[in-house]
Amino acid sequence: MGCNNVTKTADPPLEGCYLLLPKSTKNALFKCLCQTKAACTLEQDAWSMQKSFIWLQTAASSAPRQFQLSQHPLIKILQEDQRADVQMSIFNEIAHSCHSNPRAHQLHEPLYLYCLCSPLSKIELGLLRHKLWTFFIGYDEDNQTIWVLKLACWLQMENKHTELAGSLLDEALQRQLLNPGKYVDYLIFAQILVVEKMVARNADCRLVIKTLLDLLKRVAIGHSNAALLILSKAVLVCSPGLVLANHSQCKPQCYLALRSVLLHWLATPNLLTEKAMNVAQTILKLQIGRPKEPSASASPIPHHYMWMTNPDMFLNVHLANISNIPALVAGFQDAPLHFHKTNFTFLCGLLLNQQLRTEHQLNVLSMIVACSSGHQELLPTVLSLLLCKLASADDPRLHFAILKALPAMARLKDNTPKVIATIRAISQQAPDLKDFALRLLYDTWEVDNSAYWALEEAAMQRSAAPKGLEMERQISRAFIFRQLTERRPELYGKDLVASLSQILNECTGLEGAVPTALALEGIQGLCKAEIIDIVTTWKTLSPKFRLDTRVAVIKSLCALIGEIPNLEYAHSFDKLLDEVVAHLWSYVAESEHVEVQNAAFQALSAFSLETISRHIPSAYLADHNDKEAVIVTGKIWVSFLSEHPCKEAARDFLTKLVAAEVDNYLKFVYQLKAQREPVNYLALPAHSIVRALTEFIKHHFLKVKNWKDPAKDQLFMNCLKVLSTKYSKPLPPLDWSFLLELVHDPALKSHCLSLAAHQAVLSGSARRLVETYIIGITEAPQFESAIQVYRNLIHIANSIQPVVLKPFFQNSLHSLLESAQLELVLTHVSEVLQAKDVQEVNKHTIEEVITELIFVADAHSQSFLSLLGCVEAFSPQALTKIVTATPQKVGQKEFEKILKITCSISKKTASSAPLAWLNHMFALAYHNKIDLLVYVDELKSVLKQRATHEDSPAWLNDRFGEIQVKVADGCDIKETEQLCDILAIAVVFLSGLHVILPSGHINSIKVDALHEQLGEYFGRVQEYIRMDFGRLEAPRGIFQGFQVDEVFGLQTLYSGC
C-alpha cells in the first residue's frame, strides 16, 4: 500500500460519516494517530509503519483506553521544552524541509495535528500554532493542495477549543475573500458550525460573523440547506440565516427549522436591536409565496473529506437532502432520545410543515414533547411552537394533542402564565370546552402549583352551562375538588368545604349521583386530613343521606364511614361509632344491590369485632343464646355466612375479619405445648372465627360427599375458601392431615392444596400433605393437578425441598411444553424466581430445569418465547451459565436458538452492562462460520433498545479495543472482518443514524447490502486501520479502505449517549 494510494488529490466517491466513537476515547486515539505516523520515514514508504505494540488498559470498562506507541521526535521535544526559540527552530526546520521536498508534509503531519488539532493542545504552543497555520494558508494559496482543509477537518470545535478554531478558520477565510479557492465552501461550512458552538458558549463571534457574511454574499456554497439547519441551533445569529434562507434552492424543512426557533425569539420580550428584529421578521416573511417542496429525489451529495470527519456536518447534509419526509418521520420514532435532542430544530421545522399528513404531524409532536420533557431548556421554544401550530392547524386531532401537551410546558415557571392565558382564552371563546379547559388547568396545577389561582377561578365560576351539559359541569367541578382534597388538603381544604357543600345541596336528583359521590369522597379526604371534624360532619350528612337510594352516593357514604376507625379522636365518641355501624348493618340487611353490600361490608371490616358484634342483626342470632354477649361467638359468623343472601360478599367480609384476627395473634399462639400438633383450636377464644370455621370443616368433612343439600355444600366450600386465603401470617399450628380426605375431590382440591401450601412453612402435617401430593402427580402426571401446584408454587418453594420438586418440574414442564397453559405456569415460575423470601436452592433448581428445557424447545414455537420470558428472571450466575455453557461447535439452528436467548437477556435484564451479553455470541458465530446475515436483525433490535443505556459507550469502546488487539495479535482476517462489521452496525444503531439509511425500511437492510449502503456512510478510504502491523491486507468488511488518520479522528455523534 504505497503513498500514491493515499495522497492523490482526487477524492473517492463517498458519503462519509465518521461518527463512531464516544468522547472518552477520542484523546487516546488522536495520540495513537500522531504517534503511529511518526514512525514513518522518507526513505521508506511514507505510509508504512514501524512495528508497534498496543497496550489496551481494561482494568475498568469505563476507563479511557490507552495506546502506547513510538513518539514523534519533534513532539517529544515540544513536550519537554516549549520555549519560543525552540518553537521557532522547529518551524524553520519544517518550512525549509517542505519547500525542499513537498512530501515532507507527510512526515510532519503528526506534529501538525499535535499543535493545531490536539484536544490536549497547550497555550504555550500558541506561537508555533500561529506560524504553522499562517504557513499553510500561504503555502496553499494556489489551491492545489488540501493541507488547510485536512487540518480544518480535525480542528477541535468543542468547549474550550471553540474560540481558537473560529480564529484559525477566520484567518483562512479572510484570505479566501480575495481569491476564493476550491474548498472555500467547506471552510465556510466549518465556520458556520464553529459559530453555532460559540453561540452555545456565549462567546463573542461578531468578527467571525462579519467575515462569513462577506463570503456568503460572494460565494454560493453547495450545502446551504445543511448550513441553515446548523444555524437554526444558533438563533442569535440570524443574519447569515437570512442570506441562506433567501437562497433559491432553500428547502422547506431547512427553512422551517430556522423559522420554528425564531417564533419564540419574536414572541418573547427581549432586548434585541431594531436591526436584529427586522432580520428575524424578514426570515419569517419568506414563507409567503414559497414554492412547494419538489417531489423529485434530492440532488446527490458531493463527497468531501470534511463530511467524513465531522458528525454535525455529515448529519445535517443528509437531513437537508432528504426527499421522503414521511419515511424519515417514521424512522425518527425508532431513534433514541439523544438523536431527537441533536436534531431538535429539524423536528420543530417538520411540525410546521403543512404538507405533512396529520398522522405524521402528531408523531412529530409526540417526539418534540418527549424530548422537551428530558431537556427543560427546550420548553420555551416548544411552547411558542405549540401556540403557533395551534393557531394555524385546522385538524381537530392536532388541536386536541397540542392542548393536552400544554400543561407539561409549565414545568418551566416562566411558561406558566402563557399556558394559563391560552387555556383561559379557549374557555372564554368556546363555552362547550369549559370542562375540558378546567381539566387542562388542573393538569397545569399538577405541574406547577402556582397555577392554583386560575384553577380556583375557573372551578368557582358559575356561568350558565349549555343545555344538557349542566351535570357534566358539576361532575368536572366535583372531580377537581376531590383531587385537590386528596393531593393538598392542608393548603386548599378549608376553601373547598363551601364548594363541596354547594354540590351536595344542588345535585339531589338521580342524575346528580356522580357529582354527589365525588363530593363525598372530597369530604372524606378532608376528614382524613383532619381539616374538618368527622363528628360534626356526620351529624350534618346523616339526616340528608340516611334514606338516599342512589348506589354511587351510598358507596361513597360507606367509604366515608369506613374512614372513622382510622381517626384516633373518633374512638372517644361511642355514640358515633354505634350509630354509623348500625347504619352500615342496615345496608347489609336491606339493600338488594351487590355493590352496596360490598361497600357496607368493606366499611364494617374497618371497625373492631366488638363494635361490629354489638349491632349484628337479630336475624343471624335466632338460633343462638348469646344475644347479650359483648362479642358473639365464632359459630354465629358461620351461621351468618350460611344465611346471608349475598354469599360472595359475606365470604369476602369474613375473610377481612379473619385477616384482622390473624394480624392480632401473639407469639404464644404459635407455640406447641406438646410434640404433636393439636387436633383442634380449643386454645383459641370462643369468638375466634378461625376456630369456628375449622371446627365446622373438621366436623363435616366426612359428610360432605354424602350431602345432597346444595346450601350445605356451598357453605362448606365458602368456609374452606376463607381458610385457604393467604394472610399476613400462617394460621396457628394444627394437624391438617384430615385434608387428605378432601384433596382428591375435584371441587375441593384447589382450596385444600392452597390451605396446606400456606401452612407448610410451619406445619409438618401440611408439609407432608403437599409432598405426598407432588410425589403422586409426579409419578402419575395429571394436567390440572400440576397447574394447581404451580399456582401455589411461591409458597411451596419456600418449604418443600428440591429432591421432591426437581422431578416434578422436569416431568410437568415437559408435558406442558406444547400446552396453552405453559405461559400461565411460567408466569408463576417467574414470580418465584423474583421473590426474595424463597429458598435459593429451589430457585437454582428451577433455573436448571428451564435451561434444559429451552434448548429442547423449537426456537420458532410459542413455548420457546414463553420460556424466554422466564429466563429474564434468572439470577446473573444462571444467565452467565446459559449464555456461555454452550458447545464451541454448533449448527445454524442451534446458533439461532442461542442468538434469541442472548438477545432476549441483553434487551430485558437489569444488568449494568446489558450489551456485554452479546460478546460470547459474536465469538460463537465466528468459530462456527455463521454469516452476519443470520443475526443482524436481532442485533439491531438489541442495539436500538439499549441505545440510551449508560454502559453502551463503554461497550462500544471495548469493541474498538478488541479489533486493535486482534489485529496486533495477527488473528484471522475473517474474524477482523466480522468485528469491524459489528462495530459499524453498532455505531449506526446506537447513534440513531439508521434513521437516514438509504432504505425503504430499516429491517430490510441485510448484510449483503451493508457494504453498499452503510459503506456509503462510513466511506471508502485507501487503507484499513493500520497501526503498522506491517503491510496488513485490508479486510473485505464494511471498514475496507479506512485511512488511519481518518479513523482515529472520528468525531462523536454518539456522544449523546
N, C-alpha and C positions, 0 to 999 in steps of 0.2 A: 504494500500500500504506500505508494510514493506520495510526495508532497503535491505532485501535479493533480492528484485526485481531490485535493483539498483547497488549494489556493486559487483555483480558476475563478474568474470574476463572474462567469455565467452561473447563476444560481439554479439549482434543480427545481423543477415544478413541485411545490409542496404548499400545504396549508397547515403550518405547524402550530402545535400547542405544546410548549414545554412547561407543563403545569404540574409536574409530577410530585415534588417533594414538599413536605412541611418545612417551616422555617427552622425547626430545631436542627436540621442537618445542613442548612444552606452554607453556613460559615465553614464547616469542616470540608464540605465538598468543594467549595471555592478554593480553599487551601490546597486540596488534593489536585485540582486543575493546575494551579500555578506551579506546584512542586513537581508534578509529573512532567510538564512540558519543559521544565528547567533541565531535565536530564538530556534533552536533545542537543546535538552539536551540528555545526555547519558541515563538518567533514563527513558526517553520516547522513542518512536520510533524515530530513528535518522533522519528519513526523514519526520516526521510530523511536522507541524509548528504552532506557536502561532497565534492567531487571529491578523491580521494586517489591518491597514487602509491605503488605497491608495488614495492619493490626486492627481488628474490629472490637471495640470495647463493648461487651454485652453484660456488664455487671448488673445493669438495671435497664429494663426495657424503655424507660422514659429518658435515660441519659443520652446526650448527643453522641453520635458516632464519631470516632477519631481515626484519622488515617495518617500513618507515618510514612513519609516518602522523602526521597532526596531533595534538598533545598537548592533553589537558585542562588548562585554565589552573590549576586548584587542584592537580592532580598536579604540575605544573611548580613551583608554589610549595613544595610539600612536599619535592620532590626537592632544592631549593636551601636550604630552611630548615626544620628540624624542631624548633624551639624550642616550649616548652609554650604560650606565649602565642599563637604562630601557629596551633597546633593548636586551641586554644580558640576563636580568632576564626573559623576555618573551620567548626568545629562549630556555633557560634552562628548563623552565616550559613545553614548547612544547615537547622538546626532551625527558624529563622524562616521561611525560604522554603517549607519543606514544610508548616508549619502554615497558611501563607497560601494555598498552591496545591499540592494533593496531586500534581499532575502534575510538580512539580519533582523528585520522586524519579527520574523517568526521565532528567532532565538530569544528576543527580549520581550515577547508577548506576556509571559508570566509577570514580569516586572511592571508592564503597563497596567495589567489587571490589578496587581497588588497596590499600585499607587492611586489609580483612578477609580477602581470599581470594588475594592475590597470592602465588605461590611464592617471590617475592623480597622478602617483607614484612620490614621492619626493626623492631628492638626499639625504636628511637627513636619510633616511631609508636604505642606502646602506649597513651598517654593518649587519642589520637583514636580508636583502635580500640575501647577500652573504652567511651567516651562514645557512639560511634555504635551499638554493639551494644545497650547499655542503652536508648538512644533507640528503637531499632527494637522491642525487646521491649515497651516501654511503648506505643509507637505501635500495635502490632499486638494489643493486649490484647482488642479486640473480635472478633478472628479473622476480620475481613472482608477483610484484605489478605494477600498471600503474601510480603511482603518478607523476613521472617525465614526462611521456608522457602527462598526463592530464594537467599539468601546462604548458608544452611546447605548447600545443594546444592553450592556451589562452594568450601566450606571445604577447605583443604589438609589432608589426613589422613595424609600420608606423612612418615616420617623426623622431622625437627626440628619439624615443624608439628603433630605428633600431640597433644602436651600442650595446646597453645593451642586446637586445635579442641575437645578434650574439655572444657576450661574454659568456652569460649563456649557449647557445647551444654548443658553442665550448668546454666549460668545460665538459659538459656532453658527448660529442663525444670523447674527449681525453680519458675518462675512457673506452669508448667502443672500443678503439684501442686494448686494452689488452684482453678484453673479450666481443666480440660483442654479444649484447643481443637480446631479442625477438623483440624489437621495434626499432632497430638501423636504419633500412631503412626509417622509418617515421621521425626519428630525422634528418637524412641526408636530406630528402626532405624539412623539415622545414628550415634547414640551407641554402639550395640552394635558397629558397625563400628569406631568410634574405640577402643573398649575392646580389640578384637582387635589393633589396631595398637599400642596401649600395652603390652599384654602381650608382644607380639613384641619391643618395645624395652626390656622390663624396667622400665617406668615405673610409678610409684605411681598406681594407679587406684581406690583404696578409696573416696574420696568420690564419684567418678563412679558406682561400682557401687551405692553406697547410694541415690543418687537414682534410679537405674534400677530397683532392687528395689522401692522405694516406688511408682513409677509402674506397674510391671508388675503389681503386686497390685491396682491400681485400674483400669487401662486394658487392655482386650483388643485387642491390636494385630492388624491384619488379616493380617500375614505372619509369624506366629510360627514357622512351619516354616523359612522362609528365615533368620530371625534365629538359629534353632537351628543351622543349618548354619554360620553365621559363628562362633557361639560354640564350635563344635566345634574350631575352629582355635585357640581361646584356652582350652585346657582348665583352666588355673589358675583361671579364673573360672567355677566351676560352679554358683554359687548362682542367677544368672539362668537358667542352663541348666535347673536343676531346675524353676523356675517355668514355663518354656516347654515342657519335655518333659512336664509334668504336664497340659498343656492338652488338652482333649477332642478337639481337631482335629489333634493332633500326628501326623504321617505317619511310617510305619516308616522310610523311607530317611533322614529327618532325625534321628529318634531314634537309629538305629543308627550314624549318623555320629558323634554325640557319644559313644555307648557304646564305639565302637571305640577312641577316644582314651583314654577312662577306663580301659580294660583295662590299658594299660601303666602308668598312674598308680598303680593299686592293686596291680599285680604287682611293683612295684619298691620297694625300701626308700627311705623318704623322711622328711622332717621335717614332714609336714602336721599340722595341728591335728586334734583329735578331731572338731571340728565339720565341717571340710572333708571328712574321711574319711566321715563319716556322710552328708553330702550326696551324695558320689560313689556310695556304696553304695545310697542311695535311688534314684538315677537308674538304676543297673544293675538294680534290682529291678522297675523299671517295666515291664520286658519281660514279666513274668509276667502272663498274662491279657490281654495287649494284643490287641485285635481285629485280624483280618486286614485287609490293605490293600483298600479298596473298589475294585471293578473299574470303577466309573463314571469318566467323564472328570473331570479336575481342574477345580476351580472357576476361572472366568475371573480373570485378573489385573487388578485395578483399575489404571487409569492414574494415574500421577502424575509430576510434573516430576522428582522425585528419581530415579526409576528410569532416566531417560534420562541423567542426569549422573554416575552412579556405577556403574562396571562391576561391583564386588563385589555391590552391591545387585541390580542387574539380573540377574546370572547366578544368584545364589542364589535369587532369587524364582522364576525359571523352573525351576531344578532341583527346588525344593521342590514345584512344581506338576506335575512330570512324572508321567504316569499309565502310560505304556508303558515300563516299565523295561527289558525285553529289547531293544527297539529302541534305547534310549539306550545300553546296553552296546555294541551293535554300532557305534553312532556314535562312542563314546569310542575304540574301536580305531582309528578313522580320524583321530583328533585328534593334534596334535603333543604332544611330551612336556611342554612347559611348561604346556599345558592340564591334563594329568594332575596336575602339581605344584600348580596353583592349586586343583584340586578333589580333592585327595588324601584328605581326610577323608570326602568323599562316596563315593569309590571304596571306602574301607575299610568304610563302612557297607553298601555293596552286597554285599561279601563275606560279611558276617554275615547277610544276608537269606536265610533258609531257604526262602523261596518261589521263589527263582530256580532255574532248572534248572541241573544240574551243568555243562553246557557253558558257560553264561553265567558261572557262578562261576569256572570255570577261566580264562575270558578276563579277568575282573576280576583274578584272582590274578596272571596274567602281566603285566598293566598295573601293578599295585602293585609287583611285584618289579622291573620295568624302571625305574619311577620312582625307587625307592629306590636303584638302582644308580648313578644320577646325583646323588643327594642323600643324602649319608651321614647327615645329621641325622635322617632319617626311619627309620633302621634299628631303633632301639629300639622304636618304635611298631609297625613292621611285624612284628618278632619276636613281640611279645606278641599281636598279632592272629593270626599264623600258629599259635601254640600254642593259642590259644582255639579257632580253627577246626579244628585237628587233633583236639581233644578232643570237639568237637560234631558233626563231619561223620560221615556214615555211608556215603559213597560211596568205594570203593577208589581211584577215579581221583583224587579230591580228596586222599586220604591220600598217594598217590604224588607228586602235584605239589607238595604242601606240604613233604614230606620232601626232595624234590630241591631245593627253594628254601632250605632251612635253612642249608646251608653258606655261601651268599652273605651271610647275616646276620653272619657272623664278620668281615666287613670292619671292623666296629667292635669293638675288642678287648673292650669291656665285655659284648658279646653272646656271646663265645666260650664262657664257662662254661655258659650256658643251652643253647646249641646242643649242646655235648658231653653235658650231662646228659640232654637229650631223646633223643639218639641212643643213649646207653648204656641208657636205660630201655627203649627199643624192643628192643635186642639182648637184654636180660635177660628181657623178658616174652614175646618171640616168638622162640624158637630158630631157626625157619625163616628169620628175617630177619637172622641174624648176618652173613652175607656182604654183604647189602645195607647193613647198618649199618657194616660195615668200609669199604665204598666211600664212604659218606657221611662217615665220619671222615677218609678220605683227601682228599676234596674240601674238607673243612673245613681240613685241614692246608695245602692249596694256597693257601687264602685267608689263613690265619693260622698260621704255623709253630709258634706256642706250643701248638697242639693236638697236637703230636707225642707227648706222654706218653700221651694217650688212644689214639692210633692204635697206638702200640707195645704198649700193654697189650692191646688187642683183637686185634692180629695175633699176639702171642705166646701168647695164651690157648689152652690145649689141652683144651677141653671136648669131650665126645663129640658128634659131629655126628649128625643124624638119618640113618636108614638111607637109603642111596642118595645122600647129599649129602657123603660124606667127601671125594671127589675135588674137588667144587666148592669146598669149604672150602680145600683145598690150592691150587687154582688162584687163588682170591682172595688168599690169603696171598702166593703167589709173585708175583702181579701187583703187589701193593703193594710188596713188597721190590724188585722190578725197577724200579719207578717211583722209589723213594727213592734207589736207587743211581745212577739217571740224573740226578735233579734235584739232590740234595745229598749226593754221596758223601763229601765231606770231613767232613760232620757226623755222618753215621749209618753210614758204610761199615763201620767196624770192628765195630760192634754187630750188623751184619746177616750177617757171614760165617758165624757159627754157625747162624743160621736157614736160610740158603741151603743149607748143607751138610746140614742135617737134612732138607730137602725132597728133595735128591738121594738121600739114603740111604733114604728112606721110599717114594718114588714110583718103584719099579723096574719095575712091570708095564706092560703095554701101555696101560692106562687112565691111567697116570701120565705119559704123554708130554708133555702140555701143561704141567703144573707143572714138570717137569724142564727143559723147554726154556726156560721163563720164568726159572727159577733160574740156568741157564747164561748167559742174557742179563744177569742181575743180576751174575754173576761177571765177565762181560765189562766191564760198567760200572766195577766196582771195579778191574780190571786197567788199564783206560784211564785212570782217575784215579790210578793207581799207589798205591792203598791196599793192594793185595796184589801179590805178585811173580808174574809170569807163568811163570817157570821152575819155581818150586815148585808153582804151580797145575797146570801141565801134567803134572808128574810125578805129582801126586795123581789127576788126572782120567783120564789116558791109560789106565791098566790097567782102569779101571772102564767106560769108554765105547768102548774100541777095537773091540769086537765088537758094539756096540749096533746094532740094526737099525731102531729107531724113527725114522721120517723127520723128525718135528719136532725130535727130540733131535739128530740128525746135522746138521740145518740150523743149529741154534744153536751146535753144536760147531764147525762150519766158520766161522761168524761170529766166534767167539772166536779161532780160529787166524788169521783174516784181520786181527785187531787187532794181532798180534805185530809185523809190519813197522813199525807206527807208533810202537812203543816203542823209543826210542834204545838203551836198555841191552840190549835183546834181541839186537842185531846182534853183540854180542861172544860170543854163545853159538851157535857154528856147529853144534854137535851138535843143539841145539834146533831150529834152522831146518831142518836136513836131515831131522830126524825128522818134523816137522809137515808139510813139503812132501811127503815120501814118503807120509804118511798121507792127504793130500788126493788124491794121484795114485791111491792105492788105491781111493778112492771113485769116481774118474773111470773107472778100468778095470773095476771090479767091480759097481758099483751099476746097477740097471735102472730106478731112479726118476729121472725127469727133474728133479724138484725137488732131489734130492740132487746130481745132475750140475751143475745151475746154481749151487747153493750152493758146491760144491767149486771150480768154475771162478771164481766170484766171489772166493773166498778166495785162490786161486792168483794171480789178477791183481794182488794187493797186493804180491807178492814180486818181486824183481828177476828179469830174464830169465835171468841166470846161475844163480841158485838154482833156478829152475823147470827149466832145461835139465839140471841135474845128475841129476834124478830122473825125467825123462820115460820112460815105459815103453818097454822094448826093442822092443815090437811095432811102434812107429812108426819105429824105426831100422833095420829089417831090410834095406832096400834102399839103405842109405847107409853110407859108410865113415868117418863122423866120430863114432862112438860114444864115443870118448875125448875129444872136443873139450870145452873148457870151456863154450862156448856153441854150441849146434847151429846149423847154417845155416838160413837162411830157408826153403829148399826143404823142410826137414823139416816145417815148420808147414803147408805146402801139402799134404804127404802126410798129416799129422795130420788136416787138415780133410777130406781125401778118405776116410780110413779110419775115422774115429770114427763109431760108430753114431748118436749123437745130434747130427745135423748143426747144428741151430739153436743148441744150447748151445755146440758147438765154435766156430761162427761168432761168437757173442757173445764168447767168450773171446778169440779172435784180434782182435776189434775193440778189446777193452780193452788187449791187448798193443800194438796199433798206436797207440792213443791215448797210451800211455806212451812209445812210441818218438818220436812226433811232438812230445810235450811236451819231450823232451830234445834236439831238434835245435838246433844253434847257428846263428848268423847266416851263417857261411860256406857252409852247406848251400844257402842261397837265392841265393848269388851266382853269376851266369853267367860262365863263363870265356871264352865266345865270344858273338857277337851272336845266334846262333840258339840255340833251346832244345835241350837234349840229347835224344837219341832213346831213352836208357835210363838206368838208375840205377846204373851201374857205379861211380860215385863213392861210393855208399853201401857200408858194410861188408857182408861176406858173410852175416852173421847178421841183416841187416835184413829184417824181414817185409814191409815196403813194397816193397823191391826184388824179393823173391821173388814176391809177388802180381802186381806189374806185369809182370815177365818172363813169368809164366805166361799172363797175358791177351794180351800182345803176341805171344807165340809161337803162340797158339792161336786168335786172333780170326778168322782167315780160315778156320779149320777148323770153327768152331762150327756153321756152317749145315749142314755135311755129316755131323756126328756123329750116330750112331744109338744111342749109349750114353747112357741117362738119367743114369747116375752121373757121367759127364764133364760133361754139361750142367748138372747140379746143382752140381758143383764150380766150373765157370766162373761160374755165377750167384752162388755164395757169395763167390768171390774179388772179383767186381765189387761186390757189396753191401758188403763190408768197406771197399774203397777209396772207395766213394761216400758213406760215412758222414761227417757233419760233425764235424771235430776242432777243437781249440783253435786250430790254425794250419793254413794250406794245406799241401799236400804240396809237396816240393821241385819246382823248375821241370822240366818235361818237355814234349816235343812230343806233345800229346794229339790230334793230327789223326786218328790211327787210329780214334778213336771214331766218326768219320763213317761208317765201315763198319758200325757196330753200332747207331747211333742210330735207324735205321729198322726194327729188329727189334722187334716189339711186346712181346716178353718182356723185352728188354734196354733198351728206350728210356728208361724212367723212371730207371734206375740210371745210364745214360750221361749223361743230362741233369743229374742231381744231381751226378755227379762233375765234369762240366765247369763247372757253376754254382759249385761250391765253389772251383774252381781259377781261375775267370775273373778274380779280383781281382789275381792275379799273373801268370797265364799268358796270353800273347797268342793262342796256338793254341786254348785253351779258350774264350777270349772270342769269337774268330771263329766257333767252332763254335756257341756259344749264339746269336750274332747271326744266323747263317745259318739256324738252326733257327726262330728267332722270325719272321724275314722270310718264311720259307717258309710257315708256318702262318698268317701274316697275309694273304698273297696267296691261299692256298687253305685256308680255315678248317677245322680238324679239332677236334672237340669234346674228345676225350681228350687230344690233344697240348696244347691250351690249358690244360687242367686241370693237366698236368704242369708247365707253365711257372709257373703261379700257386703251385704247391706249393713251388717254389724261388725265388719272387719276392723274398724278403727278401735272398737272395744276389745274384740277377741285378740288382736295382735299385741295387746298390752298385757295379756295374761296367759296365753297359750304358747308353748314352746315350739321352735322351728321343726323339731323332729316330727311333730304332728302336722304342722301347717305346710311344710315344703311338698310332701307327696300330694296334698290336696291342691295346692297351687298348680303343680305340674299337670295333674290329671284334668282338673276342671278347666284351666285356661286352654289346654289343647282341645278339649271337647267344645269349648265355646268360641274357638278361633273363627269359625265361619258363621257364628250366630249374630243375629241383630242385637242381642243383649250385651255383646262384648264391650261396646262403648260405655254402657252404664256400669258394667263391672269394673272397667279400668278407671272410671271416674272415682269409684270408691277406693281403688288401689292407690290412685294419686293422692287422695286425701290422707291415707295412711302414711305415704312417703313424705308428705309435707308436714304432718303433725309432729309436734315437739315432744309429746309425752308418750310416744310409742317406743317399745324396745328396739334399739338399734339393730340387734341381731335379726329381728324379724324384717326390718327394712332391707337389710342385706340379702336376706333370703328372697324377698320379692324381687329385688334388683337382679339377682342371679337368674331367676326363672324368666323374667321378662327379657333379659338379654338372650337367653337361649331361644326364646320363642320368636323374637323379632328377626332372627336370622333364618328361621324356618318359614315365616310367612312370606307370601308373594309380595314383592315390592310395589306392585300396581294395585293391590287389593285395598279395600276399605279397612280391613282389620290391621293392615300394616300402618295405615295412617293413625288409627286409634292407638296402637302400641307406641307410635312416635310421640303422641301426646303424653303418654305415661312416662316415657324416657326423660322428658323435660323436667320431671320432678326428681330425678335421680340425684344422689349426692355427687360432689365433684370427683371423689375417688371412683365411683361407679361409672361416671361419664368418661373419665380418662381410660378406664379399662375397656369400655365398649368401643371407644374410638381407636385405641392403639392395639388392643389384643386381637388383631386380625392377621391372617397369614400374609406373608410378603407376596405370594403368588395367588392372584385371584383372577377370575374371568370378568368379562364386562358386566354380566348380570349381577355377580356378587359385588362388583365395584359400585354399580348403580344403587344397590341397597346401602352400602357403606356411605355413599355420597349423600343420600337422603337423610340418613341418621345424623351424619356430621353437620349438614347444613341446618337441620332442624334444631340441633343443640346450639349451633352458633347463633341462630336467629332468636331463640326464645329463652335461653338460660340467662340467669342473672350473674354471669361470670364477669369478673373485672376485665378480662381480655377475651371477649367472645370470638373475635376473628382468629385467635390463635388455634382454635379447634380445627381450622381448615388446613393447617400446615401438614399434618400427617396425611391428609387426603392427597395433597399435591405430590408428596413423596411416593405414595402408593400408586398414583396414576403414572408417574414416570417409570417406576420399576416394572409395571405391568403393561407399559406401552399403550396406555389409554389415551385416546385423542382428546384434545381440549373440547372438541365439539360435544362430547358426551356430558360434560359437567359445566359448560359455560353458562347455561341458563340458571342452574341452581346457584352458581357462584354469583351471578349478577343479582339475583334475588337477595342473597345474604348481604352483599355489599350495599345495596340501596337501603336495606333496613337498618344497617349498622353505620350509616354514613355520619351520623351525628354523635356516635359513641366517643367518649373521651379517649379511649385507648386506640382508636383507629389510626391516628397519625403515627403512633409508635409502631403499630403493626406494619404500616407501610414502610417505615424506616427499616424495619427488620427484613422486609423483602428485598429492599435495595442492598442492604448489607450482605444478605445471603447470596445475591448474584455476584457481588465483589469477591466473596470468599470462594465461591465455586470456580470463578474464573482464575483466581490466584492459585487454586489447587489443581488447575488443569483438568477439570472434570469433563465429562462427556458433553459435547457441544449441544446434543439434543436436550439435555437437562437444562442448559443455559437458555436455550430457545424457550422451553416451557416456562421457566421462571420469568423471563422477560415478557412473554405473552400475558402471564398472570399479573405482573406488575402494571402493564399497560391497561388491562381491563380494570384493575383495582383503582388506578388513578382516574379513569374516565367516570366510573360509577360512584366513587367516594366523593369526587369533586362536584358531581352533578352535571358534568359535561355530556353525559348521554342524552341530555335534553336536545342538543344540537347535532347529534349524529345524523348523517345523511341517510336516513332510512325511514320508511313509512311507519314502522313501529319498532320500538326498542327490542322487543323479544324476537323479532325476525332476524336480528343480526346474528349470523353464525360465524364460526371460526374461519371457514373458507373465504368469508368476505371481510374478516377483520383486517387483513393486511391492506386490502384496498381501501376500506372505509376508515378504520382507526388510524391506519398508516398516514392518511392524508392529514390527520391532526397531529400526529407525532413527527411527521416529516421523514424524508429520505435524505439523510446526510451521508457523508462519504465513509465514515468509519464507525464501527461498533464501539462500546465503552472500552477504550483502550487505556489500561493502566500501565502498560508496557506490553506486558505479558507477551513480549516477543511479537512476532507477526501473526497474531491470532486471527484465524479466519472468522469473518463476521457471520454470526448465526443467521438463519433464514427466518427468524421470528419477526414480530412486529417492530422490534427495535433495530432491524437490519439497517446498517448505514448510519449509525449515530456518530456524530463527531464528538470527540471527548470534551472540547470546550463548551459545546452546546448542551451536552448532557449535564455537565457539572454546573452550568449556570442556570439550571432550571429554577423558575420562579414558582410561586405558590398560589394558584387559585384555590388549592385545597387548604390554604391557611384558615379558611372559615371554620374548619372543624376544630 
